[in-house]
Amino acid sequence: MTSEDKEAIIDHEDNDEDKQCCPNVNRKLLIPKAFYFFFFCAWGSLLPYLALYFKQLMLSPSEVGILMGLKPFVNFLVIPIWGAIVDKCQKSKIVMVISIIALITSTFTLSLVPGPKENRVVVKRFCNMTTPKYSSLIDINRPVIDSPNYEFPEPGIDKMVEIDKHQGSYMPYFYKGPKPWPLELFINLDEKTTVRIELDTTQCFMALFLITFFGTLISAPTLALVDTATLQLLGSETHKYGMQRLTGSIGWGFGAFVVGASLKTTHQCGKDKDYEIVDYIPCFYTFAGLMFLGLITATQFKFEEKTKKSRGASLSVGLQALKSPTYLMFLFTALYLGFLMAFIKTFLFWHLKDLGGSQLLFSIISAVNCFAEVSMYFLSAKLIKRIGHAKVLYLGLICYSIRLFYYSAIPIPWMVLTVELLPGITTAAVWAACLSYVSINSGSGAATTMQCILHGVHWGLGYGAGEVIGGIMVHHYGAPTTFIIFGVLCIVVLGVYILINYFCGSRDGKDGCNADSEYSDISDDERKR
């Protein structure tokens, strides 16, 4: 009896025990469900507020865009490389565990970076006083400031240069009388002080940049490896990925709402120069704790070993798929959808805060998005089978254009809730369709590489470009104008995608879950074992 036969018998016995305990539940699929919950709950407690945290560090929109977009850009470059390495060396679990540890460490370290340094202080003081032509004799050695209660307007100022300008002739006038002097000597006093503090954010920005860059180099393949393990568990039913992923949306909404609401209710928020001060440090602690639970869960994943024949050719198989115009346009559409997702997630709250939006509103938006995404992940399998993968992406582009045009027009922050159910389509349905489409079009032995290419394009180049380019455009043109520009581009991409699929074929099919894939030769009974 071979080792493979022994493993099959053990798996069959384990599966019989699972059926006796929970006959209607596939216990193996509980592992990805639990991981997605912890992983996205961790990110939900931090990512919606990360740009606001950077803004509170007095970074400019361009600097915030670079920091938020750096991680996806690095992902785009290194995730396909990680995928090829994993497919060749078959060390998926080890790479996954190391990447999660790097993710926890690098992200939490961002909270330890000190704020910007006060580089220069400029003080301008103006004093104008008219007095009657009599005064008390003043000792020439009298100090300029003799009150022990006098304080400078800003801490850190220990020197002052005072220039007095007197109008009229200088001649001694005497006030005959003891102290205290009468108030009529000071009733015409006009005194103004102007303080400008110039902050140097260079060191703060560079520290955040380097931590993000090197942390992402190692943590990049985390989600791609988890998605690959999940699709391997699903076998030929890859269209049911959304049923596993919906727990991630539940976690995201739960983390974003609970942590966001706690920041508002448990921490004092002061007013300084018309800015609301919020302590975002608890977000980083929550992230680290939840991601650690995800790390423990991830150790239970099992990856399928490939034969030696299929190793080494995965990257070339992935590159061959790029020869198809249909597949190229699919990847470009996935890229632009990631671009729009990143731009909205990063700068929608920024725009609403400029309109006067509160932390409570941000928490409610996250909760509504969670409800929409969970509902759509639950229905995504039926939607994909009914209209096909390509038409789901068409629908996502249409909904994105509606959201962008609406954001540009709202005058009141709370009006944004009208369209916040649409992320169910633009996020959940779109991503489920992308993963399923790639899975059914993957060549033999290249599943991990193809998924890594998709992750690199969507969550890497697209997501990063959305944050960087979006930050630059918001800085120069303002958020409303940028929303309109991206909405118009959305319609253009939709038209081009429809034309290419019409003339070249969509490689889709409504029931794409039955198409050939790397796992299509696995029967349902074998998958359940």
MIFI-544636 format. One line per 5 residues: number of its first residue (from 0); their letters; for each residue x, z, y of C-alpha. Coordinates in Angstrom, 2 decimals, always signed. Layout:
<rs>
NUM) a) X/Z/Y ~ ... $
</rs>
This chain:
<rs>
0) mtsed) +0.00/+0.00/+0.00 ~ +1.46/-1.06/+3.35 ~ +1.65/+1.12/+6.44 ~ -0.98/-1.06/+8.13 ~ -3.43/-0.38/+5.27 $
5) keaii) -2.79/+3.35/+5.57 ~ -3.44/+3.25/+9.31 ~ -6.66/+1.31/+8.72 ~ -7.85/+3.93/+6.21 ~ -7.03/+6.77/+8.63 $
10) dhedn) -8.80/+5.00/+11.48 ~ -11.83/+4.40/+9.24 ~ -11.95/+8.09/+8.27 ~ -11.63/+9.17/+11.90 ~ -14.40/+6.79/+12.87 $
15) dedkq) -16.67/+8.23/+10.15 ~ -16.10/+11.71/+11.59 ~ -16.93/+10.40/+15.08 ~ -20.17/+8.90/+13.83 ~ -21.17/+12.16/+12.11 $
20) ccpnv) -20.61/+14.15/+15.32 ~ -21.87/+11.61/+17.87 ~ -23.46/+8.63/+16.09 ~ -24.36/+6.83/+19.36 ~ -21.12/+7.50/+21.25 $
25) nrkll) -17.80/+5.72/+20.87 ~ -15.50/+8.67/+21.42 ~ -12.47/+6.42/+21.93 ~ -14.09/+5.00/+25.07 ~ -14.43/+8.51/+26.50 $
30) ipkaf) -10.69/+8.45/+27.23 ~ -10.78/+5.58/+29.77 ~ -14.00/+6.97/+31.26 ~ -12.33/+10.35/+31.85 ~ -9.16/+8.79/+33.24 $
35) yffff) -11.02/+6.52/+35.66 ~ -12.98/+9.53/+36.92 ~ -9.89/+11.65/+37.62 ~ -7.84/+8.73/+38.97 ~ -10.40/+7.46/+41.47 $
40) cawgs) -11.64/+10.94/+42.35 ~ -8.06/+11.72/+43.37 ~ -7.81/+8.58/+45.50 ~ -11.30/+9.10/+46.91 ~ -10.29/+12.52/+48.20 $
45) llpyl) -7.33/+11.04/+50.11 ~ -7.38/+7.28/+50.72 ~ -10.45/+7.10/+53.04 ~ -8.76/+9.61/+55.35 ~ -5.13/+8.51/+55.00 $
50) alyfk) -5.30/+6.07/+57.93 ~ -6.93/+8.79/+60.05 ~ -4.13/+11.18/+59.04 ~ -1.54/+8.63/+60.18 ~ -3.49/+8.07/+63.40 $
55) qlmls) -3.45/+11.82/+64.03 ~ +0.35/+11.67/+63.70 ~ +0.16/+9.44/+66.83 ~ +1.20/+6.28/+64.98 ~ +0.05/+2.96/+66.45 $
60) psevg) -2.44/+0.65/+64.67 ~ +0.42/-1.71/+63.78 ~ +2.46/+1.12/+62.23 ~ -0.57/+2.37/+60.30 ~ -1.25/-1.16/+59.07 $
65) ilmgl) +2.34/-1.52/+57.86 ~ +2.26/+1.81/+56.02 ~ -1.10/+1.13/+54.40 ~ -0.13/-2.44/+53.51 ~ +3.36/-1.70/+52.20 $
70) kpfvn) +2.17/-0.28/+48.89 ~ +0.02/-3.32/+47.96 ~ +2.80/-5.73/+48.96 ~ +5.28/-3.94/+46.70 ~ +2.63/-3.95/+43.95 $
75) flvip) +2.32/-7.71/+44.29 ~ +6.05/-8.18/+43.76 ~ +6.72/-5.71/+40.96 ~ +3.50/-5.45/+38.90 ~ +3.95/-8.85/+37.17 $
80) iwgai) +7.57/-7.93/+36.45 ~ +6.47/-4.61/+34.95 ~ +3.88/-6.48/+32.88 ~ +6.47/-8.86/+31.45 ~ +8.82/-5.94/+30.67 $
85) vdkcq) +6.07/-4.01/+28.91 ~ +4.94/-7.04/+26.89 ~ +8.53/-7.61/+25.77 ~ +9.64/-4.02/+25.10 ~ +6.29/-2.57/+23.92 $
90) kskiv) +6.77/+0.72/+25.78 ~ +3.40/+0.76/+27.50 ~ +2.62/+4.48/+27.22 ~ +6.07/+5.64/+28.36 ~ +5.97/+3.35/+31.40 $
95) mvisi) +2.42/+4.48/+32.21 ~ +3.27/+8.21/+32.11 ~ +6.38/+7.75/+34.26 ~ +4.45/+5.69/+36.79 ~ +1.71/+8.33/+37.14 $
100) ialit) +4.31/+11.07/+37.69 ~ +5.96/+8.94/+40.39 ~ +2.55/+8.33/+41.98 ~ +1.80/+12.06/+42.23 ~ +5.24/+12.94/+43.59 $
105) stftl) +5.53/+10.20/+46.21 ~ +1.98/+10.55/+47.54 ~ +2.14/+14.33/+47.92 ~ +5.52/+14.05/+49.66 ~ +3.82/+12.15/+52.50 $
110) slvpg) +2.20/+15.42/+53.59 ~ +5.63/+17.05/+54.00 ~ +6.87/+14.60/+56.63 ~ +6.96/+16.31/+60.07 ~ +5.07/+14.85/+62.99 $
115) pkenr) +6.55/+12.82/+65.84 ~ +9.21/+14.33/+68.08 ~ +8.61/+15.01/+71.77 ~ +11.30/+12.83/+73.24 ~ +10.82/+12.93/+77.01 $
120) vvvkr) +8.76/+14.89/+79.49 ~ +8.09/+13.64/+83.01 ~ +6.58/+16.09/+85.49 ~ +5.27/+15.09/+88.88 ~ +4.14/+17.87/+91.19 $
125) fcnmt) +2.43/+17.40/+94.54 ~ +1.67/+20.21/+96.96 ~ +0.02/+19.91/+100.38 ~ -0.76/+22.96/+102.50 ~ -1.70/+23.31/+106.13 $
130) tpkys) -1.45/+26.71/+107.75 ~ -1.97/+28.18/+111.18 ~ +1.07/+28.42/+113.38 ~ +1.86/+31.93/+112.37 ~ +3.34/+33.39/+109.24 $
135) slidi) +5.24/+36.35/+107.94 ~ +8.98/+36.45/+108.09 ~ +10.27/+35.13/+104.73 ~ +13.53/+36.33/+103.26 ~ +15.76/+33.30/+102.66 $
140) nrpvi) +16.87/+34.78/+99.32 ~ +13.31/+35.07/+98.02 ~ +12.92/+33.41/+94.56 ~ +10.71/+30.34/+94.28 ~ +8.62/+31.89/+91.49 $
145) dspny) +8.29/+35.65/+91.35 ~ +5.12/+36.04/+89.29 ~ +5.76/+37.19/+85.70 ~ +2.45/+35.56/+84.66 ~ +3.42/+32.03/+85.77 $
150) efpep) +3.57/+29.47/+82.98 ~ +4.56/+25.84/+82.99 ~ +1.80/+23.38/+82.12 ~ +3.49/+22.26/+78.89 ~ +5.67/+24.26/+76.48 $
155) gidkm) +9.26/+23.20/+76.26 ~ +9.73/+22.64/+80.00 ~ +12.40/+25.03/+81.24 ~ +13.52/+23.27/+84.41 ~ +11.71/+22.05/+87.49 $
160) veidk) +12.83/+20.02/+90.46 ~ +10.67/+20.65/+93.52 ~ +10.66/+18.43/+96.58 ~ +8.93/+19.83/+99.67 ~ +7.83/+17.59/+102.48 $
165) hqgsy) +7.01/+19.28/+105.78 ~ +5.25/+17.57/+108.58 ~ +5.97/+18.77/+112.09 ~ +8.84/+20.54/+113.76 ~ +10.73/+23.31/+112.11 $
170) mpyfy) +10.53/+26.50/+114.12 ~ +10.05/+30.11/+113.20 ~ +6.54/+31.45/+113.36 ~ +5.81/+35.08/+112.80 ~ +2.78/+36.84/+111.47 $
175) kgpkp) +2.62/+40.35/+112.70 ~ +1.14/+42.44/+109.97 ~ +1.88/+43.99/+106.59 ~ +1.18/+42.48/+103.18 ~ -1.14/+41.39/+101.61 $
180) wplel) -1.31/+38.25/+103.68 ~ -4.74/+37.06/+104.69 ~ -6.39/+34.33/+102.56 ~ -6.62/+31.99/+105.52 ~ -2.99/+31.16/+104.93 $
185) finld) -3.84/+29.44/+101.60 ~ -7.37/+28.08/+101.88 ~ -6.08/+24.57/+102.59 ~ -3.74/+24.47/+99.60 ~ -3.90/+21.13/+97.70 $
190) ekttv) -1.74/+21.17/+94.58 ~ -1.61/+18.59/+91.73 ~ +0.54/+18.45/+88.60 ~ +0.92/+15.38/+86.36 ~ +2.48/+15.74/+82.90 $
195) rield) +3.29/+12.81/+80.61 ~ +4.78/+13.37/+77.16 ~ +6.45/+10.44/+75.42 ~ +6.49/+10.85/+71.63 ~ +9.16/+9.30/+69.43 $
200) ttqcf) +7.49/+8.24/+66.16 ~ +10.48/+6.33/+64.79 ~ +11.78/+9.02/+62.44 ~ +8.29/+9.92/+61.24 ~ +7.39/+6.28/+60.57 $
205) malfl) +10.65/+5.50/+58.74 ~ +10.31/+8.57/+56.50 ~ +6.76/+7.61/+55.54 ~ +7.87/+4.00/+54.99 ~ +10.75/+4.87/+52.64 $
210) itffg) +8.70/+7.36/+50.59 ~ +5.92/+4.83/+50.13 ~ +8.31/+2.00/+49.24 ~ +10.38/+3.75/+46.57 ~ +7.39/+5.61/+45.13 $
215) tlisa) +5.46/+2.38/+44.71 ~ +8.36/+0.65/+42.93 ~ +7.89/+3.03/+40.01 ~ +4.16/+3.80/+40.19 ~ +3.00/+0.18/+40.55 $
220) ptlal) +1.89/-0.61/+36.95 ~ -0.32/+2.47/+36.47 ~ -3.78/+0.97/+36.81 ~ -2.87/-2.38/+35.23 ~ -1.68/-0.64/+32.06 $
225) vdtat) -4.80/+1.53/+31.90 ~ -7.04/-1.53/+32.34 ~ -5.14/-3.31/+29.57 ~ -5.61/-0.37/+27.18 ~ -9.31/-0.25/+28.05 $
230) lqllg) -9.80/-3.97/+27.43 ~ -8.00/-3.63/+24.10 ~ -10.48/-0.92/+23.11 ~ -13.38/-3.17/+24.12 ~ -12.12/-6.07/+22.02 $
235) sethk) -14.35/-9.13/+22.40 ~ -16.81/-7.27/+24.65 ~ -14.68/-7.33/+27.77 ~ -17.77/-7.92/+29.93 ~ -18.62/-4.25/+29.26 $
240) ygmqr) -15.60/-3.14/+31.28 ~ -17.92/-2.16/+34.12 ~ -19.56/+0.49/+31.92 ~ -16.17/+2.21/+31.58 ~ -15.17/+1.71/+35.20 $
245) ltgsi) -18.37/+3.16/+36.68 ~ -17.04/+6.69/+36.15 ~ -14.28/+5.74/+38.58 ~ -16.86/+4.99/+41.27 ~ -18.57/+8.30/+40.55 $
250) gwgfg) -15.24/+10.04/+40.95 ~ -14.41/+8.16/+44.16 ~ -17.72/+9.03/+45.79 ~ -17.58/+12.64/+44.60 ~ -14.04/+13.17/+45.86 $
255) afvvg) -14.57/+11.41/+49.19 ~ -17.84/+13.21/+49.97 ~ -16.94/+16.73/+48.83 ~ -13.43/+16.78/+50.32 ~ -14.53/+15.02/+53.52 $
260) aslkt) -17.42/+17.44/+54.03 ~ -15.14/+20.41/+53.33 ~ -12.70/+19.28/+56.00 ~ -15.50/+19.39/+58.53 ~ -16.99/+22.72/+57.49 $
265) thqcg) -13.99/+24.83/+56.49 ~ -11.42/+23.92/+59.13 ~ -11.58/+24.39/+62.86 ~ -11.51/+21.10/+64.70 ~ -10.14/+21.38/+68.23 $
270) kdkdy) -10.47/+18.99/+71.15 ~ -7.21/+17.75/+72.64 ~ -7.26/+14.78/+74.95 ~ -10.64/+13.64/+73.60 ~ -9.36/+13.58/+69.99 $
275) eivdy) -10.86/+15.59/+67.16 ~ -8.17/+17.47/+65.27 ~ -8.76/+17.73/+61.51 ~ -6.46/+19.31/+58.94 ~ -6.04/+16.64/+56.25 $
280) ipcfy) -3.41/+18.51/+54.20 ~ -6.00/+19.79/+51.64 ~ -6.62/+16.13/+50.75 ~ -3.06/+15.86/+49.42 ~ -3.38/+19.02/+47.31 $
285) tfagl) -6.67/+17.79/+45.86 ~ -5.09/+14.42/+45.09 ~ -2.17/+15.99/+43.24 ~ -4.41/+18.28/+41.16 ~ -6.85/+15.58/+40.10 $
290) mflgl) -4.12/+13.04/+39.36 ~ -2.38/+15.61/+37.15 ~ -5.59/+15.87/+35.10 ~ -5.55/+12.08/+34.90 ~ -1.96/+12.22/+33.63 $
295) itatq) -2.99/+14.56/+30.81 ~ -5.85/+12.23/+29.89 ~ -3.61/+9.15/+29.97 ~ -1.40/+10.55/+27.22 ~ -4.30/+9.93/+24.80 $
300) fkfee) -4.32/+6.14/+25.31 ~ -3.23/+3.93/+22.42 ~ -1.79/+0.47/+23.01 ~ -1.86/-2.38/+20.50 ~ +1.56/-3.51/+19.33 $
305) ktkks) +2.24/-7.26/+19.49 ~ +4.12/-9.19/+16.87 ~ +7.71/-10.19/+17.65 ~ +6.59/-13.83/+17.85 ~ +4.34/-13.19/+20.82 $
310) rgasl) +6.94/-11.20/+22.73 ~ +9.03/-12.85/+25.41 ~ +6.63/-15.72/+26.08 ~ +4.07/-13.70/+28.05 ~ +5.38/-14.53/+31.53 $
315) svglq) +5.66/-18.25/+30.78 ~ +2.10/-18.27/+29.42 ~ +0.91/-16.59/+32.59 ~ +2.70/-19.11/+34.79 ~ +1.24/-22.04/+32.84 $
320) alksp) -2.25/-20.88/+33.79 ~ -1.36/-21.47/+37.43 ~ -1.29/-25.24/+36.79 ~ -5.09/-25.30/+36.76 ~ -6.69/-25.85/+40.22 $
325) tylmf) -9.69/-23.82/+39.11 ~ -7.58/-20.83/+38.10 ~ -5.46/-21.12/+41.23 ~ -8.58/-21.04/+43.40 ~ -9.88/-18.09/+41.41 $
330) lftal) -6.68/-16.17/+42.15 ~ -6.85/-17.12/+45.83 ~ -10.46/-15.93/+45.99 ~ -9.45/-12.67/+44.29 ~ -6.65/-12.38/+46.85 $
335) ylgfl) -9.01/-12.82/+49.82 ~ -11.55/-10.41/+48.34 ~ -8.78/-7.82/+48.09 ~ -7.79/-8.68/+51.67 ~ -11.31/-7.95/+52.93 $
340) mafik) -11.65/-4.78/+50.86 ~ -8.43/-3.35/+52.28 ~ -9.25/-4.27/+55.86 ~ -12.69/-2.65/+55.72 ~ -11.53/+0.48/+53.89 $
345) tflfw) -8.70/+0.99/+56.39 ~ -10.23/+0.05/+59.73 ~ -13.99/+0.56/+59.37 ~ -13.63/+4.33/+59.82 ~ -11.11/+3.65/+62.61 $
350) hlkdl) -13.70/+1.47/+64.39 ~ -16.52/+3.96/+63.82 ~ -14.37/+6.81/+65.14 ~ -13.77/+4.84/+68.34 ~ -17.57/+4.49/+68.60 $
355) ggsql) -17.95/+8.26/+68.24 ~ -18.44/+8.57/+64.48 ~ -18.08/+12.03/+62.93 ~ -16.45/+13.28/+59.75 ~ -19.93/+13.88/+58.33 $
360) lfsii) -20.78/+10.19/+58.76 ~ -17.62/+9.18/+56.90 ~ -18.56/+11.47/+54.01 ~ -22.08/+10.04/+53.84 ~ -20.73/+6.48/+53.84 $
365) savnc) -18.47/+7.34/+50.90 ~ -21.41/+8.84/+49.00 ~ -23.62/+5.78/+49.62 ~ -20.79/+3.47/+48.52 ~ -20.39/+5.55/+45.37 $
370) faevs) -24.08/+5.23/+44.49 ~ -24.00/+1.47/+45.06 ~ -20.83/+0.92/+43.00 ~ -21.97/+3.09/+40.10 ~ -25.29/+1.25/+39.93 $
375) myfls) -23.60/-2.15/+40.03 ~ -20.95/-1.27/+37.44 ~ -23.81/-0.22/+35.18 ~ -25.53/-3.59/+35.71 ~ -22.39/-5.77/+35.96 $
380) aklik) -22.42/-6.86/+32.30 ~ -25.98/-8.19/+32.60 ~ -25.21/-9.84/+35.94 ~ -22.11/-11.61/+34.60 ~ -23.92/-12.84/+31.49 $
385) righa) -26.87/-14.10/+33.55 ~ -25.15/-16.02/+36.38 ~ -21.50/-16.26/+35.25 ~ -18.21/-15.00/+36.66 ~ -17.82/-17.60/+39.43 $
390) kvlyl) -21.27/-17.05/+40.90 ~ -20.65/-13.30/+41.02 ~ -17.64/-14.07/+43.22 ~ -19.82/-16.38/+45.36 ~ -22.24/-13.50/+45.83 $
395) glicy) -19.39/-11.17/+46.76 ~ -18.15/-13.52/+49.50 ~ -21.67/-13.85/+50.94 ~ -22.14/-10.07/+51.05 ~ -18.73/-9.60/+52.68 $
400) sirlf) -19.64/-12.05/+55.46 ~ -22.90/-10.15/+56.09 ~ -21.03/-6.84/+56.31 ~ -18.35/-8.16/+58.67 ~ -20.77/-9.79/+61.11 $
405) yysai) -22.93/-6.66/+61.11 ~ -19.97/-4.32/+61.79 ~ -19.01/-6.40/+64.82 ~ -22.47/-6.01/+66.37 ~ -23.45/-2.35/+65.86 $
410) pipwm) -23.40/-0.21/+69.04 ~ -24.12/+3.11/+67.29 ~ -21.96/+4.45/+64.41 ~ -24.87/+5.65/+62.25 ~ -26.32/+2.12/+62.11 $
415) vltve) -23.53/+1.23/+59.67 ~ -25.47/+2.87/+56.83 ~ -27.85/-0.12/+56.75 ~ -25.34/-2.31/+54.88 ~ -23.39/+0.32/+52.95 $
420) llpgi) -25.16/-0.50/+49.68 ~ -23.53/-3.95/+49.65 ~ -20.15/-2.59/+48.39 ~ -21.88/-2.37/+45.03 ~ -21.54/-6.16/+44.88 $
425) ttaav) -18.40/-6.66/+46.98 ~ -16.40/-4.05/+45.06 ~ -17.91/-3.23/+41.66 ~ -19.45/-6.53/+40.55 ~ -16.57/-8.59/+41.94 $
430) waacl) -13.84/-6.58/+40.22 ~ -15.67/-6.45/+36.88 ~ -16.09/-10.24/+37.02 ~ -12.40/-10.76/+37.88 ~ -11.14/-8.64/+34.97 $
435) syvsi) -13.52/-10.24/+32.48 ~ -12.64/-13.76/+33.70 ~ -8.90/-13.14/+33.28 ~ -9.38/-11.56/+29.87 ~ -11.27/-14.54/+28.41 $
440) nsgsg) -8.71/-16.98/+29.89 ~ -5.58/-15.11/+28.73 ~ -3.25/-16.82/+26.31 ~ -2.10/-15.17/+23.11 ~ +0.34/-12.31/+23.71 $
445) aattm) -0.01/-12.47/+27.50 ~ -2.91/-10.09/+28.13 ~ -0.87/-7.46/+29.96 ~ +0.99/-10.06/+32.02 ~ -2.21/-11.84/+33.05 $
450) qcilh) -3.87/-8.57/+34.03 ~ -0.77/-7.59/+35.99 ~ -0.83/-10.92/+37.83 ~ -4.46/-10.31/+38.79 ~ -3.68/-6.75/+39.92 $
455) gvhwg) -0.69/-8.00/+41.87 ~ -2.73/-10.67/+43.64 ~ -5.88/-8.62/+44.33 ~ -4.58/-5.07/+44.82 ~ -1.10/-6.19/+45.87 $
460) lgyga) -0.74/-9.22/+48.12 ~ -4.41/-9.36/+49.13 ~ -4.83/-5.64/+49.76 ~ -1.52/-5.38/+51.59 ~ -2.18/-8.40/+53.78 $
465) gevig) -5.58/-6.99/+54.69 ~ -4.05/-3.78/+55.97 ~ -1.02/-5.27/+57.74 ~ -2.64/-8.36/+59.26 ~ -5.81/-6.41/+59.94 $
470) gimvh) -3.85/-3.73/+61.79 ~ -2.05/-6.30/+63.93 ~ -5.28/-8.13/+64.81 ~ -7.15/-4.91/+65.61 ~ -4.24/-3.89/+67.84 $
475) hygap) -4.29/-7.17/+69.80 ~ -7.92/-8.34/+69.66 ~ -9.95/-5.24/+68.85 ~ -12.01/-4.43/+65.77 ~ -15.27/-6.32/+66.64 $
480) ttfii) -13.49/-9.64/+67.22 ~ -11.44/-9.20/+64.05 ~ -14.59/-8.57/+62.02 ~ -16.06/-11.86/+63.27 ~ -12.89/-13.86/+62.49 $
485) fgvlc) -12.69/-12.57/+58.92 ~ -16.42/-13.18/+58.44 ~ -16.01/-16.85/+59.38 ~ -13.03/-17.20/+57.02 ~ -15.20/-15.69/+54.29 $
490) ivvlg) -17.67/-18.56/+54.61 ~ -14.81/-21.11/+54.58 ~ -13.32/-19.68/+51.35 ~ -16.78/-19.69/+49.76 ~ -17.26/-23.38/+50.55 $
495) vyili) -13.85/-24.40/+49.19 ~ -14.33/-22.37/+45.99 ~ -17.73/-23.98/+45.33 ~ -16.29/-27.48/+45.81 ~ -13.32/-26.92/+43.48 $
500) nyfcg) -15.51/-25.45/+40.75 ~ -17.93/-28.35/+41.14 ~ -15.31/-31.08/+40.78 ~ -12.82/-29.37/+38.44 ~ -15.06/-27.10/+36.35 $
505) srdgk) -15.26/-23.32/+36.55 ~ -13.77/-22.41/+33.10 ~ -16.55/-19.89/+33.09 ~ -19.84/-20.15/+31.24 ~ -22.66/-17.67/+31.73 $
510) dgcna) -21.87/-15.80/+28.54 ~ -18.14/-15.80/+29.15 ~ -17.83/-12.72/+26.99 ~ -18.06/-14.98/+23.96 ~ -15.21/-17.23/+25.03 $
515) dseys) -11.91/-17.34/+23.25 ~ -9.47/-14.60/+24.17 ~ -6.68/-12.66/+22.66 ~ -9.19/-10.27/+21.12 ~ -11.92/-12.73/+20.16 $
520) disdd) -10.94/-12.70/+16.49 ~ -11.68/-8.99/+16.21 ~ -15.12/-8.29/+14.81 ~ -17.38/-5.58/+16.19 ~ -16.95/-3.48/+13.06 $
525) erkr) -13.15/-3.68/+13.33 ~ -13.30/-2.78/+17.01 ~ -15.40/+0.29/+16.30 ~ -12.89/+1.41/+13.71 $
</rs>
